[in-house]
């Protein structure tokens, strides 16, 4: 890295292009993202491309990546994360060996994550949770879930990205109390 904070990477992505090609192919962009960013940040970019249908998961899985990191991300990425925050949370749970299901529909609404049968995790990014009406919507959804026997944990962007140990600890504490299990199985 130079004094300006610029780092130059040279690598050949999976799609061969001429030296004078003005645009990089999306597979090459994802290849470089996998090489240059942290695994969680790279996952967020890849999942954004999937969610926006810029790429297809089945096609990504068939590309010869010539990079173990890119191949791992291609096999793991999905279009279920609605945001980079959800991608980061998914990576966090995977790293902590906590099984997470995303976008599970309960009471006619999707929840960001479900652990076990009863532990709901909602992730509050600023874009969809900043106005008073958003807060009331979230509180209403939490109340409906609690009345149906679910435990709801909410985490925001700062918690997931900058306090991941505390997030993992809260979830493990809830699981230690059996809050992820159906009450009839406790």
C-alpha positions in Angstrom: 0.0 0.0 0.0 1.4 3.4 -0.8 1.2 6.6 1.2 -2.2 7.5 -0.4 -3.7 4.3 0.8 -3.8 2.8 -2.7 -3.2 -0.9 -3.2 -2.7 -2.3 -6.6 -3.7 -5.9 -7.2 -2.9 -7.9 -10.3 -4.6 -11.1 -11.0 -6.4 -12.8 -13.9 -10.1 -13.3 -13.3 -12.1 -16.2 -14.8 -13.1 -14.2 -18.0 -10.3 -13.5 -20.4 -10.5 -10.0 -21.8 -8.2 -8.0 -24.1 -5.9 -5.5 -22.4 -7.8 -2.7 -24.0 -11.3 -3.8 -23.0 -13.0 -0.8 -21.4 -15.3 -2.7 -19.1 -14.5 -5.6 -16.7 -16.8 -8.6 -16.7 -18.9 -9.1 -13.6 -17.2 -12.4 -12.8 -13.8 -10.7 -12.8 -15.1 -8.0 -10.6 -16.4 -10.6 -8.1 -13.1 -12.5 -8.4 -11.2 -9.3 -7.3 -13.7 -8.5 -4.6 -13.2 -12.0 -3.1 -9.4 -11.4 -3.2 -9.3 -7.9 -1.9 -12.1 -7.6 0.7 -12.6 -9.3 4.0 -14.7 -12.5 3.6 -17.8 -10.9 5.1 -17.5 -7.7 3.0 -16.9 -9.8 -0.1 -20.0 -11.9 0.7 -22.1 -8.8 1.0 -21.0 -7.6 -2.5 -21.6 -11.1 -4.0 -25.0 -11.4 -2.4 -26.0 -7.9 -3.5 -25.1 -9.0 -7.1 -27.3 -12.1 -6.7 -30.2 -10.1 -5.1 -30.1 -7.6 -7.9 -30.0 -10.5 -10.4 -26.8 -9.2 -12.0 -25.6 -12.8 -11.7 -27.2 -16.2 -11.1 -26.1 -18.6 -8.3 -26.2 -21.7 -10.5 -23.9 -20.0 -13.0 -21.5 -18.7 -10.3 -21.2 -22.3 -8.9 -20.1 -23.5 -12.3 -17.4 -20.9 -12.9 -13.8 -22.0 -12.6 -12.6 -19.4 -10.2 -8.9 -20.2 -9.8 -9.1 -18.9 -6.3 -10.2 -20.8 -3.2 -11.7 -17.7 -1.6 -13.8 -16.9 -4.7 -14.9 -20.6 -5.0 -15.9 -20.7 -1.3 -18.0 -17.5 -1.7 -19.6 -18.8 -4.9 -20.7 -21.9 -3.0 -22.0 -20.0 0.0 -23.6 -16.8 -1.4 -27.3 -16.6 -1.8 -30.0 -14.1 -2.8 -31.7 -14.3 0.6 -29.9 -11.5 2.3 -31.9 -8.2 1.8 -28.9 -6.1 2.7 -25.2 -6.1 3.3 -26.1 -6.1 7.0 -27.9 -9.4 6.6 -24.9 -10.8 4.7 -22.5 -9.8 7.5 -24.9 -11.3 10.1 -25.1 -14.6 8.1 -21.3 -14.8 7.9 -21.1 -14.0 11.7 -23.5 -16.8 12.5 -21.7 -19.3 10.2 -18.4 -18.4 11.9 -20.0 -19.0 15.3 -21.5 -22.4 14.1 -25.0 -21.2 14.7 -27.6 -22.5 12.2 -29.6 -19.6 10.7 -32.5 -19.7 8.3 -33.1 -16.4 6.4 -36.3 -14.8 5.2 -38.6 -17.2 7.0 -42.3 -16.2 6.8 -44.2 -16.1 10.1 -47.6 -14.6 10.5 -47.6 -13.4 6.9 -44.3 -11.5 7.2 -40.7 -12.5 6.6 -38.2 -12.4 9.5 -34.6 -11.7 8.8 -33.4 -14.8 10.6 -34.8 -17.8 12.5 -32.6 -19.9 14.8 -34.1 -23.2 15.7 -37.9 -23.1 15.8 -38.5 -20.0 18.0 -35.6 -17.5 18.1 -36.2 -14.7 15.6 -33.5 -12.3 14.8 -34.3 -8.9 13.2 -31.6 -6.7 11.7 -32.2 -3.0 11.7 -30.3 -1.1 9.0 -30.8 2.6 8.9 -32.5 2.7 5.5 -35.6 0.8 6.6 -35.7 1.5 10.3 -35.1 5.3 10.7 -38.5 6.9 10.7 -41.1 6.7 13.6 -43.5 4.8 11.3 -40.7 2.2 10.8 -40.2 1.9 14.5 -44.0 1.4 15.1 -44.0 -1.3 12.3 -41.1 -3.1 14.0 -42.8 -2.9 17.4 -46.0 -4.3 16.0 -44.3 -7.1 14.3 -42.3 -8.0 17.5 -45.6 -8.0 19.5 -47.3 -10.3 17.0 -44.3 -12.7 17.1 -44.1 -12.7 20.9 -47.8 -13.4 21.2 -47.2 -16.5 18.9 -44.4 -17.8 21.3 -41.3 -16.5 19.6 -38.4 -14.7 21.2 -37.3 -11.7 19.2 -33.8 -10.2 19.3 -33.0 -7.1 17.3 -29.6 -5.9 16.3 -28.5 -2.9 14.4 -25.7 -2.1 12.0 -23.2 -1.0 14.6 -23.8 -4.0 16.8 -23.4 -6.5 13.9 -20.3 -4.9 12.3 -18.5 -3.4 15.3 -19.7 -5.5 18.3 -20.0 -9.0 16.9 -18.9 -10.7 20.1 -21.8 -9.2 22.0 -24.2 -10.2 19.3 -22.9 -13.8 19.4 -23.1 -13.8 23.2 -26.7 -12.6 23.2 -27.7 -15.3 20.8 -25.8 -18.0 22.6 -27.3 -16.9 25.9 -30.8 -17.1 24.4 -30.0 -20.6 23.0 -28.6 -21.7 26.4 -32.0 -20.9 27.8 -33.7 -23.0 25.2 -35.4 -20.0 23.6 -34.7 -21.3 20.1 -36.7 -24.5 20.8 -40.4 -25.1 20.7 -41.7 -24.7 24.2 -43.2 -28.2 24.1 -39.7 -29.6 23.4 -38.0 -27.8 26.4 
